Amino acid sequence: MSHITSERLFGLGLRKPHYSHFIASTATVDFVEVISENFMFEGGRPLLTLDKVRENYSVALHGVSMSLGSVGGLDQSYLGRLRALIQRTDPVFVSDHLCWTGFSGFNSHDLLPLPYTDEAFAVVVRNIHRAQESLGRQILVENPTSYIAFDHSTMSEWEFLGELSSRTGCGLLLDVNNIYVSAHNHGFDPSAYIDALIGRDVQQIHLAGHDDGDRVYIDTHDREVCDAVWQLYRRVAKCFPHAATMIERDDSIPPLDHLVAELDHARRLSASVAA
């Protein structure tokens, strides 16, 4: 992959308005991240487009429907289709979220929160083991954005994630915006969250924008990364110097050069803390 030129990789989400730029290899990024479910089909134009993009860029697969928190276990058909996509794309990362998305074949198309209890931990551990065995590789688990908390949780989210990585060998995808949003919504210290994961296998970092509501912040991916999240990113970049950084934008998508400029800001911040 000709665009990988530095120890820390910097990437963008592959979105339709920018397909032509990536096919023509004019975007100065190290990798692109795609939503796995958008390409988990046999044949069709999306896969052909991804094949063309992959001629120039490495690809990361980011899922939204694995449902690692499902008591009923994982969908084997889903894992089979994801495995086929992995074999086709040879991705640098395969990731999904710490959440559940449905039950008994019903998909809510939402990333639903988990209680952080021993019982839920056992469920997620079992599902991660099953996923990694079925896919034949390590997966990364992303911290979610949350708007509610469970009174009967017995551990913090960062404790839950850290122990998951230790118990299963999964890696972590640390979404800095999600930490910031959840910290505001629940009143915890985002810096303490980050510091608690030092030494864990954090391989990828997400950055995005959010909506500052009157009382609750909402993860929207429809605007620039705010100054407070950039400040938090400086800490994350220092604590996890080898983790790849990627910017997500899913709505109100600007021209590609606007996103590349944001990504260049991440490069500069990362370089400054390394220095």
N, C-alpha and C positions, 0 to 999 in steps of 0.2 A: 504494500500500500504506500504509494509515493508521498502521501501527505504527512506521514508520521515522522516528525523531525526532532522531537524533544522527549525528555524523560516523562514529564506529565503530559497527558493527552488532553486536547481541548476540542469539544464537539458541539454540534447543534442537532436539534430534532429535524428529521426529514419531513417536510410538509409540502403539499401539492403546489403552492405558489412558487416554490423554489426548485422543483424537480429539474427544470432545464439547466439551471446553474450547476447542479451536482452532476448531471449527466455530461455536461461540457467540461467538468473539472475546473470550474472557475472560482469555487469557494475555498478560501484559505482556512480550512479546518482539518483536524486529524481524523475525525470519525463522524458518522451520523448515527443517530438513534431513531429507531422506528417503533411504533406500537405493534407488538407482535401479532395481535389479533387481526390487524389490517392486511396481513400477508400470509395468514395460515390457510391457504387454499391451494388446490392443484391447478396450476396454470393461470392464465389471465394477465391483463395488462399491468396490474400492480406488481406482480412478481417479475415480469419482464423489465419494468422500470427499476426495480430494486437490483436486478442483475446488472443493469447498465451502470447504476450508481456505484455498485460494489467493484466495478472495474477500476475505480479511482479512489474509493474511500473504504476504510474499515467500517463495519456495521455493528451496532449494539442493539439487542432485542430487549424491549421493555414491555412487559405484560401487564394487563389490568384485570384478568379474569381467572388466574390460577386458583384463587381462593384458598390461600394457605391456612386460613383459620376455620375451614369447614370441618365440622365434626364428622360428616359422612365420608370424608376422604376426597381425594382428587379425581377428576374426570380423566379416565384413561384415554378416551378418544382425544381430548384436548391435548394431553401430553404427547400422544402419537403425532398429532399435526404439528405441535411445536418442535418435536424432535426432527421431523422432516425439514422444517424451516432452518433449524440449526445446521443440519447436514448440508443444506443448500448454501448457506451464507457464511458458515464458519465465523460466528460473531465473536467480538472481543469480550462482550459481557452478555449475560442473560439474566434478567432481573424481573421481579414482581414485588408486590406490596405486602406489608404485614397487615392483613385484613381478611375479611370473608366477603363474598359477593352474592351468595345465594344458597339454596338448598333444594334437594330433591329435583334437580334438573332446572330449577328456576334461577335465572340470572337477573339480579337487580340492576346491573350496570352501574353500581355504586361501590365505593371502597368503604365497607362498613367496619366500625371499630370493634375491637376485642377487649374483654376484661383482661387485665394482666394478672392472672392467677396461675397456680400450679396446674390446674386442669386444662386451661387454655394453652399453657406452655407445652404440655404433653401432646396435645392435638397438633400444634404447629410443628413441633419436632418430628413427629411421625410423618407429617405431610412433606416437610422439607427433605427428609431422608428418601421418601418415595419419589419425589420429583427428581432429585439428583441421581438416584439409581436408574430411573426411567430415561432421563435425558443423557446420562453418561457424562455429566460434568457438574461443576459447581454452579450454583445460582447465587445471585445477590438479592438481599431482602431490603426493601426501602421502608424507612420510617414514614408513617402516614401523617396527613393533616387530621386533627381531631377537633370536634366541637362539643363533645360530651365526654365525661369520664365516669367510670363505674365505681360506686362506693365500695364494692367488695374486692377491688384490685389489691393485691398484696405486694406488688413490686412496681417500680417506675417503668416507663416505656424504655428508657435507656438500659436499665438493668435487664429487662426482658430481651431486648435486642442483643446485648452483649453476651448473655448466656446462650441465646440461640446460636450465635456464631461459634461459641466455644463447644457446644454440644453436638452440632451438626456439621461443622466445617463449612457452612455457607459463608459467603462474603456479605458485606453491608454496602448499601447504596444510601449515602447520607444526603437527604434533601434539606438544604440549609433554610430555604423558605418555609418548608413544613415545620422545622424546629421553631423558627421565629413566630409563625402564626399560632402554633399550638402553645408556645410559651406565653403569648399574650392571652390566649383564650383560657388557659388554665392557671396562669400565675406562677410558673416555675422559671428558673434562671436558665436561659438558653446556653450560656457559657458552661454551666455545670453539666448540662446534657452532653455537650461536646467533649469536655474534659473526661467524663466518665467512660468514654469509648476509646480513649487513647490506648494503643496497644492492640485493639481489635482489628480485624481484617476489613478495613474500609477501603474499597477499591474504586468507588465512583462517587461523584458529588453532583447534585442537581441544584440549579439556580432558576428562579422564576419570579414572577410578580404576583401580587395579591391585592385584594380590596380591603381597605381599612374601614370597616363598618363602625357604627357608633359604639357597639359593645363587643362584637365578635368580628375577628378578621376572617376573611374567606379566601381560600386558595383558588385563584382564577386562571392563572397562566395567560393573562390577556394584556399585560403591560410590562414595562421595564422593571428590572430588579431595583428595589429601593435602596437608599443609602444605608439603612440599618442592617439590611441583609448583606450588603457588601462588607460592612464592618465585621459581621459575624463570619463571612467567608474568609476574611483574613485569618481569623483564628483557626478555622477548619483547615485552610491551606497549610498553615504552620504545623498543625497537629498531624496531618496526613499528607506528607509531601509528595507521595507517589500516586495518589488517587486522581483519576481522570475527572475533568470538570466539563459539565455540559449544561447549556441553557435551554429551557423548555419554553415554547410559545405555541399555544393551541388556539387562540382566538385573537382578533384584531392583529393579524399577522402583518408586520411591516416588511418593507423591502429587505432583501437578504443582507445588503451592506450595513443596514442598521443593526441587525443581530450580530454580524461579524464584529462591528465596533464594540458592542457589549462584551462579546467574547474576548476581544483584545484587552478590554479593561480587566477581565479576570486574569488574563495572562500577565499583565503588569503587576497586579496585586500579588499573584503567586510568586512572581520573580522577586518582588520587594521583600516578602517574608523569607524567601530562600536566602537572599543576600544578607 
